Amino acid sequence: MSDAPEQVGVLIVDDEPRIRDGLRRVLEPMGYRLALAGLGREGLALLEQEDISIVLLDLQLPDINGMEVLRTICSRHPAIVVIIITGFGTVQTAAEAMRNGAYDLLPKPFEPEQLRIAINRAREKMFLEKEARRLQQDRLRTLADLSLEKSRTHTIIDALPIGVMVTNALGEAVLFNPTFLRYMALPPETKEGAPLGAYVHDDALRKLILEFSQGCHIGPDDSPTYEFSVGEDRFLFARGRPVLGKRGECVGAVVTIVDITAMKVLDRLKREFVAKVSHELRSPLSTIHEQLAVVLSDLVGQVSPADEHLLSRAKEKTQGLIALIGDLLDLSRIESGIVCETPKSVNLEELLENIISFLGTKAAAKKQTITLSRASEPLPPIKADPLALESIFGNVITNAINYTPEHGHIKLLLSRTATHARVAVRDTGFGIEERHLDKIFERFYRIKNERTRYITGTGLGLPIVKGLLDAIGGQIQVDSTPDKGSTFTVLLPF
């Protein structure tokens, strides 16, 4: 499709002026009408004032999390097409963005041509959806009407760059486009009308589509998604919506499928790059740290207090970098699926006692106490990787020590449910405000205020905990009150 004769409004929401300026230089010559915002709230305000059809949205904004901005846009302006532009693009980020209503994701840095392709596809999607809505209002009242009018709608569906399939209430395919056939590795001459199993061979996806077709997911916030692969080199992401008749009954479903292979490859390359760079940096940094320790030891009393302070700070900073590299390598191993591969029977009480004993010196330095309250009856062993469990509880307890002031108390409460062991790590520390609770498991996210500004850390401890628990089928919950303390509860399946 050539450039549209009418100007399309595009809102750019990014806190970096150079990014906004670069996007403007690419999009203005294409005939788009632009609005620029450096903050999430500013962007949301512009949507109420301007005629905007497409939004280019950064996820890392200084005032509001980009995912929250995305959810607000999709809730208030469902017709607007949102493209995520971020330097932190992972498969998990892409999946979450698509679940929240994003159309596409461009990982930074990207080439102008990539931007042109993405913006033109978004524009085509906008026009096609607008036309589809008009046709639906004029002609299509039920999926039976859609079947009768398929000669007209095929043109629209076939033009979409994503796979589309429409089913009736019985789960039979009544319409699909060539992209869907290509993604499902089906012959181009495949016809509609057969049972779902003739087109979808993945059992979990077929079950999900049948549920959509039969009206099992009608709520506005109840839209399950599914990631799957076809062959060894193609990864796909599916989401569906039930189609309702004029009396509110479910008459079928529309399923869209997006190819996320490029994101998978990019994510793998990023993991490999981070792992290699981290591995290459760890050895020289360790050498520097050891040499600084030797210099400090040999020059005790021979250098001025100012010089000794500088050397000590340099030693602390290298230790911090070594810890960051270790955490990055741990995350790379978790994301690569090479942890928790050799589960063993673990006595949870013994493991916690060992961790408390190991961290007792750190707590004693702050005049803190750590106690373990055992379960009322013996717990059965946990089947898990012992190193993973040590990392999980080591990180959680270390956080409790760091964020609890002197003379504080940290208590571990061990109990069980019918299917899980429960370990609650309760502290009398600074606590966490409610607005931070849904962000503390994001990478590099750290709460900064007057009381925590001097606490060192990488912001990767809790993401590592979350990744390890996901790998072994566990869960973590947080309950916190500012100035009173926090409780991190870990659930481990027996």
DAFENMO-V577112 format. One record per residue. N is the residue number from 1. RES is the residue in one letter. PHI is phi in whole degrees, 0 to 359 (* if undefined). NEAR is the number of other C-alpha atoms within 12 Angstrom. Layout:
BEGIN
n res phi near
N RES PHI NEAR
N RES PHI NEAR
END
This chain:
BEGIN
n res phi near
1 M * 16
2 S 283 13
3 D 303 20
4 A 292 18
5 P 293 10
6 E 262 14
7 Q 288 20
8 V 257 31
9 G 281 32
10 V 237 39
11 L 256 43
12 I 254 43
13 V 244 46
14 D 205 40
15 D 278 30
16 E 261 24
17 P 302 16
18 R 292 14
19 I 292 27
20 R 301 28
21 D 294 21
22 G 296 20
23 L 296 36
24 R 298 29
25 R 295 19
26 V 280 23
27 L 273 33
28 E 300 21
29 P 297 14
30 M 276 28
31 G 93 22
32 Y 277 31
33 R 265 26
34 L 253 33
35 A 230 33
36 L 240 34
37 A 216 31
38 G 261 32
39 L 230 29
40 G 297 35
41 R 295 25
42 E 297 25
43 G 297 35
44 L 296 33
45 A 293 23
46 L 295 26
47 L 297 33
48 E 281 16
49 Q 256 13
50 E 253 21
51 D 271 22
52 I 248 33
53 S 247 38
54 I 228 43
55 V 237 50
56 L 260 47
57 L 238 49
58 D 278 42
59 L 274 40
60 Q 261 32
61 L 251 27
62 P 288 19
63 D 252 21
64 I 228 28
65 N 297 27
66 G 301 39
67 M 295 34
68 E 293 27
69 V 298 38
70 L 300 40
71 R 297 28
72 T 294 25
73 I 298 35
74 C 294 30
75 S 283 18
76 R 273 16
77 H 227 22
78 P 299 25
79 A 279 29
80 I 284 35
81 V 266 39
82 V 248 44
83 I 247 43
84 I 277 43
85 I 239 42
86 T 209 30
87 G 270 25
88 F 241 27
89 G 280 34
90 T 234 31
91 V 300 31
92 Q 296 21
93 T 297 31
94 A 298 38
95 A 296 33
96 E 294 29
97 A 297 34
98 M 291 36
99 R 299 30
100 N 272 32
101 G 112 35
102 A 291 40
103 Y 272 40
104 D 206 42
105 L 221 42
106 L 248 38
107 P 285 30
108 K 283 23
109 P 278 18
110 F 232 20
111 E 279 15
112 P 305 20
113 E 293 16
114 Q 298 21
115 L 297 29
116 R 299 27
117 I 298 24
118 A 295 30
119 I 290 41
120 N 291 30
121 R 295 28
122 A 297 35
123 R 295 38
124 E 297 30
125 K 300 32
126 M 299 30
127 F 294 26
128 L 292 27
129 E 294 25
130 K 297 20
131 E 292 21
132 A 296 28
133 R 295 19
134 R 295 15
135 L 295 20
136 Q 295 24
137 Q 293 15
138 D 279 14
139 R 236 21
140 L 263 24
141 R 258 24
142 T 218 29
143 L 293 34
144 A 295 21
145 D 299 22
146 L 299 32
147 S 297 24
148 L 293 17
149 E 261 23
150 K 296 26
151 S 296 14
152 R 275 19
153 T 281 31
154 H 303 24
155 T 298 18
156 I 290 29
157 I 298 32
158 D 295 25
159 A 280 24
160 L 291 32
161 P 280 29
162 I 242 33
163 G 285 31
164 V 228 37
165 M 223 42
166 V 245 43
167 T 241 42
168 N 264 39
169 A 295 31
170 L 272 24
171 G 84 36
172 E 273 32
173 A 284 36
174 V 252 36
175 L 195 41
176 F 204 44
177 N 253 37
178 P 300 30
179 T 297 26
180 F 299 36
181 L 298 28
182 R 294 26
183 Y 295 36
184 M 273 35
185 A 58 21
186 L 254 20
187 P 297 16
188 P 299 17
189 E 274 12
190 T 302 21
191 K 257 20
192 E 283 25
193 G 103 21
194 A 274 19
195 P 301 21
196 L 302 32
197 G 298 20
198 A 287 22
199 Y 247 34
200 V 242 32
201 H 261 21
202 D 280 22
203 D 299 16
204 A 294 19
205 L 293 31
206 R 298 28
207 K 297 21
208 L 295 31
209 I 295 46
210 L 297 35
211 E 297 33
212 F 300 37
213 S 296 36
214 Q 262 27
215 G 80 31
216 C 279 27
217 H 227 26
218 I 269 24
219 G 302 16
220 P 295 16
221 D 258 15
222 D 249 18
223 S 229 27
224 P 300 30
225 T 238 30
226 Y 210 29
227 E 251 30
228 F 209 30
229 S 232 26
230 V 239 24
231 G 75 14
232 E 259 9
233 D 233 15
234 R 229 22
235 F 243 25
236 L 233 35
237 F 230 39
238 A 244 37
239 R 217 38
240 G 221 40
241 R 221 37
242 P 290 39
243 V 255 36
244 L 258 27
245 G 283 22
246 K 290 14
247 R 261 10
248 G 89 15
249 E 278 21
250 C 278 30
251 V 246 35
252 G 153 38
253 A 208 41
254 V 243 40
255 V 242 41
256 T 247 36
257 I 230 39
258 V 242 39
259 D 277 35
260 I 248 34
261 T 301 25
262 A 300 23
263 M 294 28
264 K 298 29
265 V 296 19
266 L 300 22
267 D 296 26
268 R 296 22
269 L 296 20
270 K 294 26
271 R 298 29
272 E 297 21
273 F 295 17
274 V 299 27
275 A 296 27
276 K 291 19
277 V 298 19
278 S 298 27
279 H 296 24
280 E 289 17
281 L 277 23
282 R 297 27
283 S 296 19
284 P 296 19
285 L 294 27
286 S 297 25
287 T 296 17
288 I 299 23
289 H 299 27
290 E 295 22
291 Q 293 19
292 L 297 26
293 A 297 23
294 V 295 16
295 V 299 22
296 L 299 25
297 S 292 17
298 D 285 13
299 L 257 17
300 V 301 17
301 G 82 13
302 Q 255 13
303 V 239 16
304 S 291 13
305 P 303 14
306 A 295 12
307 D 293 17
308 E 296 22
309 H 296 16
310 L 297 17
311 L 295 27
312 S 296 25
313 R 296 18
314 A 298 23
315 K 296 27
316 E 298 23
317 K 294 22
318 T 294 27
319 Q 297 27
320 G 297 23
321 L 295 26
322 I 297 29
323 A 296 26
324 L 298 30
325 I 297 30
326 G 300 30
327 D 294 33
328 L 297 34
329 L 294 30
330 D 299 34
331 L 297 36
332 S 299 32
333 R 292 26
334 I 297 28
335 E 292 31
336 S 278 24
337 G 75 19
338 I 254 18
339 V 245 28
340 C 58 29
341 E 270 19
342 T 235 17
343 P 293 19
344 K 226 19
345 S 284 18
346 V 238 26
347 N 278 23
348 L 295 40
349 E 298 30
350 E 297 22
351 L 298 29
352 L 293 35
353 E 298 25
354 N 296 19
355 I 294 31
356 I 298 33
357 S 296 20
358 F 292 19
359 L 271 30
360 G 299 25
361 T 297 17
362 K 297 24
363 A 291 31
364 A 298 22
365 A 298 16
366 K 256 22
367 K 58 18
368 Q 259 28
369 T 242 30
370 I 236 35
371 T 231 26
372 L 240 28
373 S 260 21
374 R 282 23
375 A 292 20
376 S 293 11
377 E 223 13
378 P 302 16
379 L 269 27
380 P 292 22
381 P 298 23
382 I 265 31
383 K 268 25
384 A 197 30
385 D 285 29
386 P 301 30
387 L 296 22
388 A 295 37
389 L 295 41
390 E 297 32
391 S 294 33
392 I 300 43
393 F 284 41
394 G 298 31
395 N 293 32
396 V 295 42
397 I 290 46
398 T 299 33
399 N 301 40
400 A 299 43
401 I 294 39
402 N 296 33
403 Y 260 39
404 T 245 37
405 P 290 29
406 E 302 22
407 H 68 18
408 G 280 28
409 H 228 32
410 I 239 40
411 K 235 32
412 L 257 34
413 L 246 29
414 L 256 32
415 S 210 28
416 R 214 27
417 T 249 19
418 A 296 13
419 T 238 16
420 H 226 25
421 A 270 33
422 R 241 31
423 V 237 39
424 A 256 35
425 V 256 42
426 R 250 39
427 D 235 43
428 T 248 31
429 G 271 32
430 F 288 32
431 G 79 32
432 I 230 33
433 E 293 22
434 E 301 16
435 R 293 16
436 H 265 22
437 L 297 25
438 D 274 21
439 K 243 25
440 I 291 29
441 F 264 25
442 E 275 26
443 R 297 26
444 F 66 23
445 Y 280 21
446 R 227 27
447 I 276 28
448 K 248 20
449 N 208 14
450 E 299 9
451 R 275 19
452 T 251 20
453 R 297 13
454 Y 265 13
455 I 275 23
456 T 276 24
457 G 171 31
458 T 259 28
459 G 76 28
460 L 246 34
461 G 299 36
462 L 291 40
463 P 301 33
464 I 295 40
465 V 302 42
466 K 297 36
467 G 296 36
468 L 293 40
469 L 294 32
470 D 299 24
471 A 292 30
472 I 255 32
473 G 80 22
474 G 264 29
475 Q 218 25
476 I 223 36
477 Q 233 27
478 V 232 31
479 D 227 24
480 S 214 27
481 T 231 21
482 P 306 22
483 D 72 18
484 K 242 21
485 G 131 29
486 S 226 35
487 T 230 33
488 F 258 37
489 T 251 34
490 V 255 40
491 L 249 35
492 L 238 39
493 P 288 28
494 F 290 25
END
